Amino acid sequence: MKLYDAINMGLYNLKRAILRTILTTLGVVVGIATLSSMISFGAGMEKNVLESFKKNDLFTSMVVSSKKIDIEAAMEGDVSSLKDTSEKFTVLNDSSLKLIQNLPEVEIAFPEISLPVRLKFRDVDVRTNVAALPYKMGELPPFNTIAYGKFLSSDSCTDMVVSNRMLKRLKIIIKEKDTKELTKKEIENGYKLLPIDSIIGKEIYLYTATMKSGFLVGAAATVMFGGEKAMGNIADNAFENKESKFRIVGIFKKDNQFSSSFINNDAIIAPKTASALPTLGFDNVWEILGNNSANKSKYNNFQIKIKDAKMVDAAKAKLEKMNFSVVSFVNQLDEIRKVFFVMDAILGAIGIVSLFVAALGIINTMVMSILERTKEIGIMKAIGGSESDIRRIFFIEASLIGFLGGVIGLLLGWSVTLAASFIINSYVLPSGVPEANIFYFPLWLIFGALGFSIVISLFAGLYPAYRAARVDPVIALRHE
């Protein structure tokens, strides 16, 4: 029997029991839809991370610290592992920064500076952190492709670059050609639809908290004569806000959540300008509780850009020899990939269970088909049909169920992921989070799922096919 004839006969046999075929195929459809949609979620998340690393040029980024903490030991309950070991490492100060900048592999190195501030623009103010970046970062990704305007002009300018997410927090939506009109809810919440020239070049006010002069002396005297209860009365008068005026020169888009720490901030100013801002002198409580030894680091971290990704390992080795604690984003990516591999395996296992249930349905359908077509099988054998011909027909029927179920299952899984993406994005977009493609259907997933569906169906048809081939033609012809 030719393959073409076997396929035609298989299609005819499936049409004869159309309802049972549809129900059996639906089992495969659900299994493939579950498998493909779950794996596409893991593939989408991994794709977003990789694209983020490439877009932000994180493959050439490093973070240098003077502290080395054994996280694994801490997780096991060894509290001593969390002790500050900065004295055993090179401290982070201007001298060590100069040392790093002179390394041949280093493109740029600068201290990580992030200040808690309050920003005010057009009568709307928000609390946030501003990062201080050197103007040379404007030549490197992702700041060399700013959406609107330009990057900082110098290390001492009073320019500011903000993210589109910060603008949304300031209740501003940029008016573009395809921008829709504000909704009633947005208008009620105070949002403004502004053209770009009403933002770029405009003044924005930055407020930093400082401690009032003479406050500590006055507080000590108050406590001495008024007791501990008096501290509660003076706490509200401890701080005052200092105003600084900046000019918005650029707007960058935050397209992801996987970025290095120096672009996690929604506002960027020049480093020398940031150093001159009046502040409390500390960013968080850990700096107050930290040691006051003479060799305490001036900076928390250094951010480093390497000239080429091939130089990352060599640069890391040199920095570690200089007693720095180094974290490479490439190493972080390796750990992230391991996490995604485990996640994909778990999600895939759930889909395989669904396909296993579908395979049982195929076995049941094929066995019932043998019982109904016993006489037909006997006639085929009596007129010269071989056992291999009988097996081929049943294998083709099983593979057709797998193929149809795989195609429809992929379409169903793709449709479900589109709906899920729409719902998720419609929920998070109003909060300022950029739109993201959470699910991803690469070619290997499409062809892999389709092939896996056919293979599972063939395995399911293995027993029915061999059972049908062993039917005795004499007994089969007597079958009613």
C-alpha positions in Angstrom: 0.0 0.0 0.0 1.3 3.4 -1.0 1.7 6.1 1.6 -0.7 8.3 -0.3 -3.4 5.6 -0.1 -2.7 5.0 3.6 -3.2 8.8 4.3 -6.4 8.9 2.4 -7.7 5.8 4.3 -6.6 7.3 7.6 -8.5 10.5 6.9 -11.6 8.6 5.8 -11.5 6.5 9.0 -11.3 9.6 11.2 -14.2 11.2 9.3 -16.4 8.2 9.9 -16.2 8.7 13.7 -16.0 12.5 13.5 -17.3 13.3 17.0 -14.9 10.8 18.7 -12.1 12.2 16.6 -12.9 15.8 17.6 -13.1 14.9 21.3 -9.8 13.0 21.1 -8.1 15.9 19.2 -9.4 18.4 21.8 -7.4 16.5 24.4 -4.2 17.1 22.4 -5.3 20.7 21.7 -5.5 21.4 25.4 -2.2 19.7 26.2 -0.3 21.5 23.5 -2.0 24.9 24.3 -1.0 24.4 28.0 2.6 23.3 27.1 3.2 26.1 24.6 1.7 28.9 26.6 3.6 28.0 29.7 7.0 27.5 28.0 6.4 30.8 26.0 6.0 32.6 29.3 9.5 31.4 30.4 10.9 32.1 27.0 9.4 35.6 27.0 10.8 36.5 30.4 14.3 35.2 29.3 14.1 37.1 26.0 13.2 40.3 27.9 16.2 39.9 30.2 18.6 39.2 27.4 17.3 42.1 25.3 17.6 44.4 28.3 21.2 43.3 28.9 22.0 44.1 25.3 20.1 47.3 25.1 21.6 48.7 28.3 25.1 47.3 27.4 25.2 45.4 30.7 27.5 42.7 29.3 30.4 45.2 29.8 29.2 46.5 33.1 30.6 45.8 36.6 29.9 46.9 40.1 32.9 47.3 42.5 32.4 47.2 46.2 34.7 47.2 49.3 32.4 44.8 51.1 32.2 41.1 50.7 29.4 39.2 52.4 28.9 35.4 52.3 25.2 35.2 51.3 25.1 31.4 51.4 26.5 31.3 54.9 24.0 33.9 56.0 21.1 31.9 54.6 22.3 29.0 56.7 22.1 31.1 59.8 25.7 32.2 60.2 25.1 35.8 61.3 28.8 36.6 61.5 28.9 36.3 57.7 27.0 39.6 57.5 29.7 41.5 59.4 31.3 44.3 57.5 34.6 43.1 56.1 35.5 46.3 54.3 38.8 46.7 56.3 40.1 43.6 54.5 39.5 45.2 51.1 40.6 48.3 49.3 38.5 51.2 50.4 36.5 53.1 47.8 37.8 56.7 47.7 39.0 59.1 45.0 42.5 57.4 45.0 41.1 53.9 44.3 38.8 55.3 41.7 41.7 56.9 39.9 43.5 53.5 40.1 40.6 51.8 38.4 40.2 54.5 35.7 43.8 53.9 34.7 43.2 50.2 33.9 43.5 49.7 30.1 40.3 47.6 30.0 38.2 50.3 31.6 36.2 52.7 29.4 34.7 54.7 32.3 34.4 54.3 36.1 32.5 56.5 38.5 31.1 56.3 42.0 27.5 55.3 42.5 25.6 58.3 43.9 21.9 58.2 44.5 20.1 60.9 46.6 16.6 60.9 48.0 14.9 64.1 46.9 11.6 65.7 46.1 11.0 66.9 42.6 8.4 69.6 41.7 7.2 70.4 38.2 4.2 72.4 37.2 2.7 72.4 40.8 3.1 68.6 41.1 5.7 67.1 43.4 6.9 63.5 44.0 9.5 61.8 46.1 12.2 59.9 44.3 15.9 59.2 44.0 18.2 61.0 41.6 21.3 59.4 40.2 24.6 61.3 39.4 26.2 60.2 36.2 29.2 61.7 34.3 28.3 63.3 31.0 30.4 60.8 29.1 27.8 58.2 29.8 25.8 60.0 27.1 28.1 58.4 24.6 27.3 54.8 25.8 24.1 52.7 25.7 21.4 53.2 26.7 21.9 57.0 27.1 23.2 57.5 23.6 19.7 56.9 22.3 17.6 59.2 24.5 14.0 59.5 23.3 13.8 63.3 23.5 16.3 66.1 23.9 19.9 65.3 24.9 22.0 64.0 27.8 24.0 66.1 30.3 26.3 68.7 28.8 29.0 68.5 31.6 29.8 67.1 35.0 28.9 70.4 36.7 25.8 71.5 34.8 22.4 72.1 36.3 20.7 70.0 33.7 18.4 67.1 34.5 17.4 64.0 32.4 14.2 62.3 33.5 12.4 59.1 32.5 9.0 59.0 30.9 7.9 57.1 34.0 8.9 60.1 36.1 6.8 62.3 33.9 3.8 60.1 34.5 4.4 60.3 38.2 4.4 64.1 37.7 1.0 63.6 36.0 2.3 64.5 32.6 1.8 62.5 29.4 3.8 63.4 26.3 1.6 64.5 23.4 2.7 62.7 20.2 1.0 62.1 16.8 -0.5 58.8 17.9 -1.3 59.8 21.5 -4.9 59.4 22.4 -6.8 62.1 24.3 -6.9 61.9 28.1 -9.5 59.7 29.6 -12.1 61.0 32.0 -10.3 59.2 34.8 -6.9 60.7 33.9 -8.4 64.2 33.8 -10.0 63.7 37.2 -6.6 62.5 38.5 -4.9 65.8 37.3 -3.0 64.5 34.3 -1.9 66.9 31.6 -1.3 66.2 27.9 1.7 68.3 27.0 3.8 68.7 23.8 7.5 67.9 24.1 8.5 71.6 23.8 6.5 72.3 27.0 8.8 69.9 28.9 12.3 70.1 27.4 14.1 73.2 28.5 11.6 73.9 31.3 12.6 74.4 35.0 12.1 71.7 37.5 12.7 72.2 41.3 14.7 69.7 43.4 14.4 69.7 47.2 16.8 68.0 49.6 16.4 67.6 53.3 19.0 69.1 55.6 19.3 69.4 59.4 18.8 72.8 60.8 22.0 74.5 62.0 22.4 74.3 65.8 19.6 71.7 66.0 21.8 69.1 67.8 22.9 71.6 70.5 19.4 72.8 71.0 18.1 69.2 71.1 20.7 68.2 73.7 19.8 71.2 75.9 16.0 70.5 75.6 16.5 66.9 76.6 18.8 67.8 79.5 16.3 70.2 81.0 13.0 68.9 79.6 13.5 65.2 79.8 13.1 62.5 77.2 9.5 63.5 76.4 10.8 66.8 75.0 12.4 64.9 72.1 9.0 64.3 70.6 8.3 68.0 70.6 11.4 69.0 68.7 11.5 66.1 66.1 9.2 67.9 63.7 11.6 70.9 63.7 14.7 68.9 63.0 14.9 69.2 59.2 14.4 71.8 56.5 14.1 71.6 52.7 16.7 73.3 50.5 15.5 74.2 47.0 17.7 73.8 43.9 16.7 74.7 40.3 17.4 72.5 37.4 16.4 72.4 33.7 15.0 69.3 31.9 17.2 68.7 28.9 16.3 65.1 28.0 13.8 62.3 28.5 14.7 58.6 28.3 12.3 55.7 28.2 12.5 53.0 30.8 11.6 49.9 28.7 12.4 47.2 31.3 12.9 46.4 34.9 16.3 44.6 34.4 18.8 47.3 34.5 21.9 48.2 36.4 21.5 50.3 39.5 22.7 53.6 38.0 19.7 53.6 35.5 17.1 52.4 38.0 16.6 56.0 39.0 14.0 58.1 37.2 16.1 61.3 37.3 19.8 62.0 36.4 21.9 65.0 37.3 25.7 65.8 37.0 28.0 64.3 39.6 29.7 67.6 40.7 26.3 69.3 41.0 25.1 66.4 43.1 28.0 66.6 45.4 27.3 70.3 46.0 23.7 69.8 46.9 22.9 70.4 50.6 22.0 67.0 52.2 22.0 65.2 55.5 25.3 63.6 54.8 23.9 60.1 54.7 21.5 58.2 52.4 20.2 55.5 54.7 20.3 54.2 58.3 23.0 51.8 57.5 25.5 54.6 56.9 24.7 56.0 60.3 25.1 52.6 62.0 28.3 51.8 59.9 31.7 51.8 61.4 33.6 55.1 61.8 37.1 53.7 61.2 39.6 55.9 59.5 39.7 53.6 56.4 36.0 53.7 55.9 35.0 54.0 52.2 33.9 57.3 50.9 31.6 55.6 48.3 29.3 52.6 48.5 30.1 51.3 45.0 31.9 52.1 41.8 30.1 51.6 38.5 32.4 50.4 35.7 32.1 50.1 31.9 34.6 47.9 30.1 35.7 48.7 26.6 34.8 45.3 25.2 32.8 42.3 26.5 35.9 40.1 25.8 37.9 42.1 28.4 35.4 41.5 31.2 37.1 38.5 32.7 40.6 40.0 32.5 39.3 43.3 34.1 37.5 41.3 36.9 40.7 39.3 37.6 42.8 42.5 37.9 40.2 44.2 40.2 40.0 41.2 42.5 43.8 41.1 42.8 43.5 44.7 43.9 41.3 43.5 46.8 38.1 44.8 45.3 34.8 42.9 45.5 33.5 42.7 41.9 30.1 41.8 40.6 29.9 41.2 36.8 26.5 41.4 35.1 27.6 38.6 32.9 27.8 36.3 35.9 24.4 37.5 37.0 23.0 36.6 33.6 24.4 33.0 34.0 22.5 32.7 37.3 19.4 34.1 35.7 19.6 31.6 32.9 19.8 28.7 35.5 16.6 30.1 37.1 14.8 30.2 33.8 15.9 26.7 32.9 14.4 25.4 36.1 11.2 27.5 35.6 10.9 26.2 32.0 11.3 22.6 33.2 8.6 23.0 35.8 6.2 24.7 33.4 6.9 22.1 30.7 6.3 19.3 33.1 2.7 20.6 33.7 2.1 20.7 30.0 3.5 17.2 29.5 1.0 15.9 32.1 -1.8 17.3 30.0 -0.4 15.6 26.9 -0.1 12.3 28.8 -3.9 12.5 29.6 -4.5 13.3 25.9 -2.4 10.2 24.9 -4.6 8.0 27.0 -7.6 9.4 25.1 -5.8 8.5 21.8 -5.2 5.0 23.0 -8.8 4.6 24.0 -10.1 6.0 20.6 -7.8 3.7 18.6 -8.6 0.6 20.6 -12.4 1.3 20.2 -11.7 1.7 16.4 -10.1 -1.7 16.3 -13.2 -3.3 17.9 -15.5 -1.6 15.4 -13.3 -2.3 12.4 -12.3 -5.9 13.1 -14.1 -7.3 10.0 -12.7 -4.5 7.9 -9.2 -5.4 9.0 -9.9 -9.0 8.2 -11.0 -8.1 4.7 -7.8 -6.0 4.1 -5.7 -8.9 5.2 -7.7 -11.4 3.1 -7.1 -9.4 -0.1 -3.3 -9.1 0.5 -2.9 -6.4 3.0 0.2 -7.0 5.2 0.6 -6.4 8.9 2.9 -3.4 8.1 0.1 -1.9 6.0 -2.4 -2.2 8.9 0.1 -0.7 11.3 0.8 2.1 8.9 -2.9 3.0 8.7 -3.3 3.2 12.5 0.0 5.1 12.9 -1.2 7.6 10.3 -4.5 8.1 12.1 -2.7 8.7 15.4 -0.2 11.1 13.8 -3.0 13.0 12.1 -4.7 13.5 15.4 -1.4 14.7 16.9 -0.7 17.0 14.0 -4.2 18.6 14.0 -4.2 18.8 17.8 -0.7 20.4 17.7 -1.6 23.1 15.1 -4.9 24.0 16.8 -3.2 23.8 20.2 -0.5 26.2 19.2 -3.1 28.7 17.8 -5.1 28.4 21.0 -2.0 28.9 23.2 -0.9 31.9 21.1 -4.4 33.4 21.5 -4.4 32.8 25.2 -1.0 34.5 25.6 -2.2 37.5 23.5 -5.2 37.9 25.7 -3.1 37.5 28.9 -0.6 40.1 27.7 -3.4 42.6 26.9 -5.0 42.2 30.3 -1.6 42.4 32.1 -0.5 45.5 30.1 -3.8 47.2 30.5 -3.5 46.8 34.2 0.2 48.0 34.7 0.4 50.7 32.0 -1.6 53.3 34.0 0.9 52.9 36.8 3.8 54.0 34.5 5.3 50.6 33.9 6.2 50.3 30.2 4.5 47.8 27.9 6.2 44.4 27.7 5.8 41.3 25.6 5.6 38.8 28.4 5.1 35.7 26.1 7.4 34.7 23.3 6.9 32.0 20.6 10.3 31.2 19.1 10.5 28.8 16.1 12.1 26.1 18.3 9.0 26.2 20.5 6.5 26.1 17.6 8.2 23.2 15.7 9.2 21.5 19.0 5.6 21.5 20.3 4.2 20.3 17.0 6.8 17.5 16.7 6.3 16.5 20.4 2.5 16.3 19.8 3.0 14.0 16.8 5.6 11.8 18.7 3.3 11.5 21.7 0.4 10.5 19.4 2.5 7.9 17.6 3.5 6.4 20.9 -0.1 6.4 21.9 -1.0 4.6 18.7 1.8 2.0 19.1 -0.2 -0.6 21.0 -3.5 -0.2 19.0 -1.5 -0.5 15.7 0.3 -3.7 16.7 -2.9 -5.1 18.1 -4.7 -4.4 14.8 -1.9 -6.0 12.8 -2.2 -9.2 14.8 -5.9 -9.7 14.2 -6.5 -13.2 12.7 -8.2 -12.6 9.3 -10.3 -15.8 9.6 -11.7 -14.8 13.0 -12.1 -11.2 11.8 -14.2 -12.2 8.8 -16.6 -14.0 11.1 -16.9 -10.9 13.3 -20.3 -9.2 13.3 
